[in-house]
Amino acid sequence: MSDEEFLPLIFRNLQEIRERLTRVLILFSVLVALFLVVRIQTLSVFGHAFPFLYPSIYHNLSTQFLVIIEHHVLPKGTTVFVLKPADGVVANLDISMFLALIFTMPLIVKELGEFLGPAMKKREKDALRSVIVPATLLFTAGAVIGLWYVAPPLFDIFNGYDVGLGAASTLSLMSFLSFLIVYTVSFGISFEVPVFMVGLTRTGIVSAKFWKDHWRHSIIGALIFGMIFSPGVIGFTMVIMALPIIILYVGGIYFAGRAERRRKEEEAVTIPSEI
């Protein structure tokens, strides 16, 4: 391909990337602004409560979300304090961007899939379509389970040790926020293990036997993942983070085997029809 043909191709792709990125950024920015300037208010009419959005800067949607998580996750009596004057502003902005990113993710996946689509083979496109919905559902399930069901007993254990030492149960706002984001995202990512395995097997890149033969490596990898993303590098939290990955890896072996058998059946039907 000559320079005269190559450069227009590059610029055309850059133009497409710019347009798709612009659409994503517009939605992301609108959602960030929405989470920062409105809150959910209820209006009682004839004994029935109706929720509606009400302008509020200090008690916005981000603040409401964070307060709900604080009351659910932290043990009773735990005090959340602010170390720096701007911590409240930073926390609001971080939570707003975090929530906006979650709600923008379907558009990001859509734009990315449409951009890569022309360069992918039919089998690869089919594999991508088959994992998008499970990947979204598993990430959401992992984030909810990690934050709503695992985090509270985890903080109860931490609080028990604090009380045993005679220390007051306090936590800085930014420490809790960093835990919230990292813990939620890491639990969501850990639930993507089966999707990753099935996707690679479905496209024929990795065989199902490979996953089965390397289960020991998966345990080591899960422990390393738990060590990196656990709140405090201690053995207990590391195992808490690694255990779901190991269980999901076993499930991924099963579903990867099914995906491989299905792929072989499709290939057996396609080849004679082409002949």
Phi, psi and chi 1 to 4 in degrees:
 res  aa     phi    psi   chi1   chi2   chi3   chi4
   1 MET       -  128.5 -179.6 -179.4  -66.4      -
   2 SER   -78.1  166.8   64.1      -      -      -
   3 ASP   -62.6  -34.5  -68.3  -17.3      -      -
   4 GLU   -64.6  -29.6  -70.8   77.6    8.7      -
   5 GLU   -89.6  -32.0  -62.9  172.5  -27.7      -
   6 PHE   -74.8  -45.0 -178.5   72.2      -      -
   7 LEU   -62.1  -45.8  -69.2  177.4      -      -
   8 PRO   -60.3  -33.7  -24.8   35.0      -      -
   9 LEU   -64.9  -42.7  178.5   62.8      -      -
  10 ILE   -63.1  -46.8  -68.4  -64.3      -      -
  11 PHE   -66.1  -33.7  -73.2  123.0      -      -
  12 ARG   -66.5  -39.9 -173.5  166.6   64.2 -111.2
  13 ASN   -67.4  -39.1  -72.3  -27.2      -      -
  14 LEU   -63.2  -38.7  -71.3  176.1      -      -
  15 GLN   -64.2  -41.6  175.8   67.6   15.0      -
  16 GLU   -66.0  -41.3 -177.3 -179.0   -3.2      -
  17 ILE   -61.7  -42.4  -68.3  173.1      -      -
  18 ARG   -62.1  -44.2 -174.2 -174.1   67.3   81.1
  19 GLU   -65.1  -43.0  -67.3  174.0   -4.6      -
  20 ARG   -68.7  -40.6  -65.2 -173.4 -176.5  -80.5
  21 LEU   -65.1  -35.7 -173.9   60.3      -      -
  22 THR   -63.2  -42.8  -60.6      -      -      -
  23 ARG   -62.4  -40.9  -73.6 -166.6  -73.7  -91.5
  24 VAL   -65.8  -44.4  170.1      -      -      -
  25 LEU   -66.9  -34.5  -70.1  176.5      -      -
  26 ILE   -63.5  -49.6  -71.8  174.3      -      -
  27 LEU   -62.8  -43.2  177.3   60.9      -      -
  28 PHE   -59.9  -44.9  177.0   78.6      -      -
  29 SER   -66.3  -41.2  -58.2      -      -      -
  30 VAL   -62.4  -42.7  169.2      -      -      -
  31 LEU   -67.3  -40.4  -70.7  173.9      -      -
  32 VAL   -59.3  -47.1  168.6      -      -      -
  33 ALA   -61.9  -39.4      -      -      -      -
  34 LEU   -63.2  -45.6 -177.2   68.2      -      -
  35 PHE   -66.4  -22.6  -71.0  127.3      -      -
  36 LEU   -89.2  -22.1  -75.1  172.9      -      -
  37 VAL  -118.5   -6.1  -60.7      -      -      -
  38 VAL  -130.5  162.6  -60.7      -      -      -
  39 ARG  -136.5  164.9   64.4  172.1  -70.8  149.7
  40 ILE   -88.7  118.4  -63.0  177.3      -      -
  41 GLN  -115.2  152.9 -167.6   77.7   22.9      -
  42 THR  -113.3  141.5   57.0      -      -      -
  43 LEU  -120.4  125.3  177.1   65.5      -      -
  44 SER   -92.1  121.1 -178.8      -      -      -
  45 VAL  -129.1  115.1  179.1      -      -      -
  46 PHE    53.6   40.8  -58.9  112.6      -      -
  47 GLY    82.4    2.1      -      -      -      -
  48 HIS  -113.0  134.5  -62.5  -78.9      -      -
  49 ALA   -92.6  127.7      -      -      -      -
  50 PHE  -118.4  121.0  -63.7   92.7      -      -
  51 PRO   -77.6  145.2   27.4  -31.8      -      -
  52 PHE  -152.6  160.8   66.8   96.8      -      -
  53 LEU   -85.5  130.6  -64.0  179.3      -      -
  54 TYR  -126.9  134.1 -176.9   80.2      -      -
  55 PRO   -60.2  128.6  -21.3   32.3      -      -
  56 SER  -163.9  125.6  177.9      -      -      -
  57 ILE   -89.9  -42.8  -63.6  177.2      -      -
  58 TYR   -84.3  -30.4  -60.4  114.9      -      -
  59 HIS  -117.5   61.4  -57.6  -76.1      -      -
  60 ASN   -87.2 -174.0   48.7   41.0      -      -
  61 LEU   -61.8  -38.1  -76.0  168.3      -      -
  62 SER   -62.7  -43.4  -60.2      -      -      -
  63 THR   -64.2  -42.5  -57.5      -      -      -
  64 GLN   -60.4  -43.6  -72.5 -178.9  -53.7      -
  65 PHE   -61.9  -46.2  173.9   78.5      -      -
  66 LEU   -66.1  -38.7 -172.3   57.7      -      -
  67 VAL   -65.7  -40.3  168.6      -      -      -
  68 ILE   -61.5  -44.5  -69.6  172.7      -      -
  69 ILE   -65.7  -39.7  -63.3  -58.8      -      -
  70 GLU   -59.4  -48.2  -74.6  179.1    4.9      -
  71 HIS   -66.0  -31.5  -75.1  -62.4      -      -
  72 HIS   -82.7  -40.0  178.5   73.8      -      -
  73 VAL   -87.0  -44.7  171.4      -      -      -
  74 LEU   -80.0  142.0  -62.5  179.4      -      -
  75 PRO   -62.1  153.3  -20.4   32.0      -      -
  76 LYS   -61.9  133.9 -172.4  176.3 -179.6  179.8
  77 GLY    96.5   -8.0      -      -      -      -
  78 THR   -73.2  132.4  -58.7      -      -      -
  79 THR  -103.9  126.3  -57.6      -      -      -
  80 VAL   -99.7  123.3  178.7      -      -      -
  81 PHE  -122.9  163.5   61.2   91.5      -      -
  82 VAL  -108.1  129.4  174.7      -      -      -
  83 LEU   -89.4  -38.3  -72.9  174.5      -      -
  84 LYS  -120.4  150.9  -60.2  177.5 -177.5  178.0
  85 PRO   -58.2  -32.1  -23.7   33.3      -      -
  86 ALA   -90.9    3.8      -      -      -      -
  87 ASP   -61.0  -38.3  -80.0   -5.6      -      -
  88 GLY   -63.2  -41.8      -      -      -      -
  89 VAL   -65.3  -45.7  178.6      -      -      -
  90 VAL   -63.9  -41.4  175.1      -      -      -
  91 ALA   -62.9  -43.5      -      -      -      -
  92 ASN   -59.5  -45.0 -101.7  -80.0      -      -
  93 LEU   -67.6  -41.8 -173.7   59.1      -      -
  94 ASP   -64.2  -44.8  -73.5  -11.9      -      -
  95 ILE   -64.8  -40.1  -72.3  -67.4      -      -
  96 SER   -62.1  -43.4  -62.5      -      -      -
  97 MET   -68.6  -37.0  -69.2 -168.8  -65.7      -
  98 PHE   -63.4  -47.8  173.8   66.8      -      -
  99 LEU   -66.3  -39.9  -65.9  174.7      -      -
 100 ALA   -63.8  -38.2      -      -      -      -
 101 LEU   -64.0  -39.9 -179.0   61.4      -      -
 102 ILE   -62.8  -46.0  -68.2  175.8      -      -
 103 PHE   -74.6  -20.0  -75.8   99.2      -      -
 104 THR   -87.2  -14.3  -50.3      -      -      -
 105 MET   -56.1  -41.0 -166.2   57.3   66.2      -
 106 PRO   -58.0  -39.2  -26.4   35.4      -      -
 107 LEU   -68.8  -38.2  179.1   61.6      -      -
 108 ILE   -61.0  -46.0  -65.2  174.6      -      -
 109 VAL   -63.1  -42.2  173.4      -      -      -
 110 LYS   -61.9  -48.7  173.1 -179.0  175.1  -65.7
 111 GLU   -65.4  -39.6  -64.5  -67.7  -15.7      -
 112 LEU   -66.1  -41.9 -176.7   60.9      -      -
 113 GLY   -64.7  -41.1      -      -      -      -
 114 GLU   -68.6  -31.6  -69.1  179.8   -5.8      -
 115 PHE   -72.5  -40.8  176.2   73.5      -      -
 116 LEU   -83.4  -15.9  -63.1  176.1      -      -
 117 GLY   -52.5  -49.5      -      -      -      -
 118 PRO   -61.4  -23.7  -24.9   34.9      -      -
 119 ALA   -92.2   -0.5      -      -      -      -
 120 MET  -104.8  150.2  -60.6  174.1   68.3      -
 121 LYS   -77.7  165.3  -61.4  177.9 -178.9  177.8
 122 LYS   -59.6  -42.3 -177.3  179.8 -178.1  -57.3
 123 ARG   -63.3  -37.9 -172.9  174.3   66.4 -175.0
 124 GLU   -69.7  -37.8  -66.1  169.8  -17.4      -
 125 LYS   -64.2  -43.4  -69.4 -179.1 -178.6  179.7
 126 ASP   -62.6  -39.7  -67.0  -19.9      -      -
 127 ALA   -66.3  -39.0      -      -      -      -
 128 LEU   -65.4  -44.1  179.7   62.5      -      -
 129 ARG   -63.3  -36.1  -67.0 -167.1 -164.3   98.5
 130 SER   -72.4  -18.0   65.7      -      -      -
 131 VAL  -107.3  -10.5  -60.0      -      -      -
 132 ILE   -62.4  -52.0  -73.7  177.8      -      -
 133 VAL   -64.9  -49.3  173.5      -      -      -
 134 PRO   -59.0  -36.9  -24.6   34.5      -      -
 135 ALA   -64.3  -42.6      -      -      -      -
 136 THR   -64.8  -45.0  -56.1      -      -      -
 137 LEU   -66.3  -40.6  -66.0  177.2      -      -
 138 LEU   -68.9  -39.4  -79.9  172.7      -      -
 139 PHE   -62.5  -44.7 -179.5   86.6      -      -
 140 THR   -62.8  -44.2  -55.8      -      -      -
 141 ALA   -62.4  -43.1      -      -      -      -
 142 GLY   -63.4  -43.0      -      -      -      -
 143 ALA   -64.1  -43.0      -      -      -      -
 144 VAL   -67.5  -45.4  170.6      -      -      -
 145 ILE   -62.9  -45.4  -69.5  172.6      -      -
 146 GLY   -63.7  -42.0      -      -      -      -
 147 LEU   -83.0  -41.4 -175.4   60.4      -      -
 148 TRP   -89.5  -29.9 -158.0 -104.6      -      -
 149 TYR  -113.0  -33.1  -64.2  102.3      -      -
 150 VAL   -92.2  -39.5  179.3      -      -      -
 151 ALA   -61.2  -44.3      -      -      -      -
 152 PRO   -57.6  -51.3  -27.4   36.4      -      -
 153 PRO   -64.9  -28.6   17.6  -29.7      -      -
 154 LEU   -64.5  -43.5 -167.4   62.1      -      -
 155 PHE   -71.0  -30.0  -91.4   98.5      -      -
 156 ASP   -63.4  -39.7  -75.6  -23.4      -      -
 157 ILE   -65.3  -46.1  -66.2  172.7      -      -
 158 PHE   -59.7  -42.3  -66.9  155.4      -      -
 159 ASN   -65.6  -35.5 -176.3   65.6      -      -
 160 GLY   -61.1  -40.9      -      -      -      -
 161 TYR   -67.8  -38.1  -80.3   97.9      -      -
 162 ASP   -62.3  -45.8  -65.6  -22.5      -      -
 163 VAL   -64.9  -38.7  173.0      -      -      -
 164 GLY   -61.6  -29.8      -      -      -      -
 165 LEU   -89.0   -2.1  -67.9  171.5      -      -
 166 GLY    78.8   17.5      -      -      -      -
 167 ALA   -93.2  149.5      -      -      -      -
 168 ALA   -74.4  141.3      -      -      -      -
 169 SER   -85.4   93.8 -177.1      -      -      -
 170 THR  -129.2  156.4   59.2      -      -      -
 171 LEU  -152.8  131.7 -176.6   67.5      -      -
 172 SER   -73.2  149.9   70.6      -      -      -
 173 LEU   -59.7  -45.0  175.5   61.9      -      -
 174 MET   -70.9  -32.0  -63.1  -49.8  -63.9      -
 175 SER   -65.7  -43.6  -64.4      -      -      -
 176 PHE   -66.2  -39.0  178.0   68.9      -      -
 177 LEU   -65.9  -43.0 -177.4   60.2      -      -
 178 SER   -64.2  -39.1   61.6      -      -      -
 179 PHE   -61.5  -45.8  163.4   82.8      -      -
 180 LEU   -57.1  -48.6  171.4   69.3      -      -
 181 ILE   -71.0  -50.4  -65.7  175.7      -      -
 182 VAL   -63.7  -43.9  172.9      -      -      -
 183 TYR   -65.6  -43.8 -167.0   74.0      -      -
 184 THR   -65.2  -47.7  -57.0      -      -      -
 185 VAL   -65.8  -42.1  172.8      -      -      -
 186 SER   -66.3  -38.2   59.3      -      -      -
 187 PHE   -66.5  -39.7 -117.5   88.0      -      -
 188 GLY   -63.5  -42.1      -      -      -      -
 189 ILE   -65.3  -39.0  -68.1  174.6      -      -
 190 SER   -61.3  -29.8   69.3      -      -      -
 191 PHE   -78.2   -4.0  -88.2   60.1      -      -
 192 GLU   -86.1   -3.7  -62.6  -65.9  -47.6      -
 193 VAL   -55.5  -49.7  169.9      -      -      -
 194 PRO   -62.3  -36.6  -19.4   31.5      -      -
 195 VAL   -64.2  -43.1  176.0      -      -      -
 196 PHE   -61.1  -44.7  175.8   75.2      -      -
 197 MET   -66.0  -47.4  -63.9  167.8   63.6      -
 198 VAL   -65.2  -39.0  171.7      -      -      -
 199 GLY   -61.8  -44.9      -      -      -      -
 200 LEU   -67.3  -36.9  -69.3  179.2      -      -
 201 THR   -73.1  -37.3  -57.9      -      -      -
 202 ARG   -63.5  -35.0 -173.9   82.7  170.3   80.7
 203 THR   -85.0   -6.5   55.3      -      -      -
 204 GLY    85.9    8.0      -      -      -      -
 205 ILE   -73.9  -41.9  -62.2  174.9      -      -
 206 VAL  -128.0  135.0  179.2      -      -      -
 207 SER   -80.2  158.2   66.3      -      -      -
 208 ALA   -64.9  -31.4      -      -      -      -
 209 LYS   -64.0  -32.6 -174.2  176.6 -178.5  -61.3
 210 PHE   -60.2  -45.4  174.9   87.0      -      -
 211 TRP   -63.7  -39.2  -56.4  119.6      -      -
 212 LYS   -68.8  -37.6 -171.1  174.7 -178.0 -179.9
 213 ASP   -74.1  -22.6  -67.9  -17.7      -      -
 214 HIS  -110.0   32.6  -69.3   78.8      -      -
 215 TRP   -66.7  -30.2   63.4  -89.3      -      -
 216 ARG   -65.2  -40.2  -64.3  178.4 -178.3   85.2
 217 HIS   -64.8  -32.2  -60.6   85.5      -      -
 218 SER   -65.4  -36.7   71.2      -      -      -
 219 ILE   -65.2  -44.0  -64.8  177.0      -      -
 220 ILE   -63.1  -43.8  -63.4  173.8      -      -
 221 GLY   -63.0  -39.2      -      -      -      -
 222 ALA   -64.5  -40.4      -      -      -      -
 223 LEU   -66.7  -38.3  -68.8  172.8      -      -
 224 ILE   -64.9  -43.1  -66.8  174.3      -      -
 225 PHE   -59.2  -45.5 -178.2   89.2      -      -
 226 GLY   -63.9  -36.3      -      -      -      -
 227 MET   -66.8  -36.7 -178.8  178.7   64.6      -
 228 ILE   -74.5  -43.4  -64.7  173.2      -      -
 229 PHE  -103.0   -3.6  -67.5  101.2      -      -
 230 SER   -72.8  147.7   62.1      -      -      -
 231 PRO   -73.7   94.5   26.0  -31.2      -      -
 232 GLY    92.7  120.6      -      -      -      -
 233 VAL   -79.5   81.3 -175.0      -      -      -
 234 ILE  -128.8  157.5   58.1  176.4      -      -
 235 GLY   -59.6  -38.3      -      -      -      -
 236 PHE   -64.4  -51.9  176.2   74.1      -      -
 237 THR   -67.4  -31.0   54.1      -      -      -
 238 MET   -63.2  -42.6 -179.2  177.4   69.7      -
 239 VAL   -68.0  -38.8  172.0      -      -      -
 240 ILE   -59.0  -39.7  -70.1  -66.4      -      -
 241 MET   -75.4  -33.8  -68.4  -68.3  -63.7      -
 242 ALA   -80.5  -30.3      -      -      -      -
 243 LEU   -58.9  -46.5 -169.1   58.5      -      -
 244 PRO   -60.9  -35.9  -20.8   31.9      -      -
 245 ILE   -64.3  -42.3  -59.3  177.9      -      -
 246 ILE   -64.3  -43.7  -63.0  171.2      -      -
 247 ILE   -63.4  -44.1  -64.9  173.3      -      -
 248 LEU   -67.6  -31.3  -70.5  164.7      -      -
 249 TYR   -63.9  -41.4 -174.3   88.8      -      -
 250 VAL   -61.7  -43.2  174.8      -      -      -
 251 GLY   -64.0  -35.9      -      -      -      -
 252 GLY   -64.3  -34.6      -      -      -      -
 253 ILE   -60.5  -43.9  -67.3  174.7      -      -
 254 TYR   -64.3  -49.7  169.8   74.5      -      -
 255 PHE   -71.5  -28.6  -73.4  106.9      -      -
 256 ALA   -66.5  -38.4      -      -      -      -
 257 GLY   -61.9  -41.8      -      -      -      -
 258 ARG   -64.9  -41.1  -69.4 -174.4   55.7 -178.9
 259 ALA   -64.6  -37.8      -      -      -      -
 260 GLU   -67.4  -42.5 -172.9  173.5   61.1      -
 261 ARG   -63.4  -38.7  -71.8 -167.8  -64.3  -89.8
 262 ARG   -66.2  -40.9 -178.4 -179.8  176.0 -176.3
 263 ARG   -63.3  -42.0  177.2  173.9   57.5   82.8
 264 LYS   -66.0  -37.3  -70.1  179.8  178.7  178.9
 265 GLU   -64.7  -40.5  -69.6  173.0   -2.7      -
 266 GLU   -66.0  -40.1  -68.7  174.9   -7.9      -
 267 GLU   -66.3  -37.6  -69.5  175.5   -9.8      -
 268 ALA   -65.8  -31.5      -      -      -      -
 269 VAL   -79.9  -36.4  172.2      -      -      -
 270 THR   -72.0  -41.7  -57.2      -      -      -
 271 ILE   -63.8  -47.9  -67.3  174.9      -      -
 272 PRO   -63.2  -34.6  -24.5   35.0      -      -
 273 SER   -67.3  -31.5   63.1      -      -      -
 274 GLU   -74.1  -31.4  -68.3  177.0   -7.5      -
 275 ILE   -70.0      -  -64.1  175.0      -      -
